[in-house]
């Protein structure tokens, strides 16, 4: 999988990063949590999403400026070689969802994951 760098939120040893893949998914690098396949990312990382899209997975607000989200862990050596992932972080792949504007009808608000 080839990655396109979209943006990074770096402070010290913390480096949550967002990528778009050539497979039509997002790869998000974030802090490991106690839950397998789950990461934590800062709210600010979402500013790097491609226009009209969103992360096609449930984001849970932690209440302290971050979200948790789950996805398929990136384990392919060629893909991992494109990233700099410290031991306290993990990269997960998630679908690209379609952003639905707040001024849309009530049934079309939020982010819709792609159809299977």
C-alpha positions as CSV (number, residue, x, y, z in Angstrom):
1,X,0.0,0.0,0.0
2,X,1.4,3.4,-0.9
3,X,0.7,6.3,1.4
4,X,0.2,10.0,0.8
5,X,1.1,12.2,3.8
6,X,-1.8,14.5,4.7
7,X,-0.7,16.0,8.0
8,X,0.8,15.6,11.4
9,X,0.1,16.9,14.9
10,X,3.5,16.9,16.6
11,X,4.4,17.8,20.1
12,X,7.6,16.4,21.5
13,X,7.7,12.6,21.2
14,X,4.0,12.5,20.1
15,X,3.4,12.3,16.4
16,X,-0.2,11.4,15.4
17,X,-0.3,11.5,11.6
18,X,-2.9,11.1,8.9
19,X,-2.3,9.5,5.5
20,X,-4.5,8.6,2.5
21,X,-3.7,5.3,0.9
22,X,-3.7,4.3,-2.8
23,X,-6.4,1.7,-1.8
24,X,-9.0,4.4,-1.0
25,X,-8.7,4.3,2.7
26,X,-7.2,6.5,5.5
27,X,-4.3,5.4,7.7
28,X,-4.2,7.1,11.0
29,X,-1.2,6.9,13.3
30,X,-2.0,7.6,17.0
31,X,-1.3,6.7,20.5
32,X,-1.9,3.1,21.6
33,X,-4.7,2.5,24.1
34,X,-5.4,-0.5,26.3
35,X,-7.9,-1.7,23.7
36,X,-6.5,-3.8,20.8
37,X,-6.8,-2.1,17.4
38,X,-7.7,1.2,19.0
39,X,-5.8,4.5,18.9
40,X,-6.2,7.9,20.3
41,X,-5.7,11.0,18.1
42,X,-6.0,14.8,18.8
43,X,-9.1,16.6,17.5
44,X,-6.8,18.8,15.4
45,X,-5.6,15.9,13.3
46,X,-9.0,15.9,11.5
47,X,-8.2,19.2,9.9
48,X,-6.0,17.3,7.4
49,X,-8.8,15.1,6.0
50,X,-9.4,15.5,2.3
51,X,-12.3,17.9,1.6
52,X,-15.8,16.3,1.7
53,X,-14.6,13.2,3.6
54,X,-14.3,11.9,7.1
55,X,-12.9,8.9,8.9
56,X,-15.4,6.1,8.2
57,X,-15.3,4.8,11.8
58,X,-16.8,5.7,15.1
59,X,-14.9,8.5,16.9
60,X,-15.4,8.6,20.7
61,X,-14.5,12.0,22.3
62,X,-12.4,11.4,25.4
63,X,-13.3,14.8,26.8
64,X,-9.7,16.0,26.8
65,X,-9.1,17.1,23.2
66,X,-8.7,13.7,21.7
67,X,-10.8,11.0,20.0
68,X,-10.4,7.2,20.2
69,X,-11.1,5.1,17.1
70,X,-10.6,1.6,16.0
71,X,-9.4,0.2,12.7
72,X,-7.4,-2.6,11.0
73,X,-3.8,-2.4,12.3
74,X,-1.2,-1.7,9.6
75,X,1.3,-4.6,9.7
76,X,2.7,-4.7,6.2
77,X,6.4,-4.0,6.3
78,X,6.5,-2.0,3.1
79,X,3.7,0.3,4.3
80,X,5.2,0.6,7.8
81,X,8.5,1.6,6.2
82,X,6.8,4.8,4.9
83,X,6.0,5.9,8.5
84,X,7.9,6.7,11.6
85,X,6.0,5.0,14.4
86,X,7.4,5.1,17.9
87,X,6.7,2.1,20.2
88,X,3.9,3.9,22.0
89,X,1.9,4.5,18.8
90,X,0.0,2.3,16.3
91,X,-1.3,2.9,12.8
92,X,-4.7,1.7,11.8
93,X,-6.5,1.7,8.4
94,X,-10.1,3.0,8.3
95,X,-12.6,3.5,5.4
96,X,-13.0,7.0,3.9
97,X,-16.5,8.2,4.8
98,X,-18.5,10.9,3.0
99,X,-19.0,14.1,5.0
100,X,-22.6,15.2,5.3
101,X,-22.9,18.9,6.0
102,X,-24.8,20.1,9.2
103,X,-27.3,22.0,6.9
104,X,-28.3,18.8,5.2
105,X,-31.6,17.1,6.2
106,X,-31.6,15.5,9.7
107,X,-31.3,12.0,8.2
108,X,-28.1,13.0,6.3
109,X,-26.0,14.7,9.0
110,X,-22.6,13.5,10.2
111,X,-20.3,11.1,8.4
112,X,-21.5,8.1,6.4
113,X,-19.2,5.2,5.9
114,X,-18.9,3.9,2.4
115,X,-21.3,1.2,1.2
116,X,-19.8,-2.3,1.2
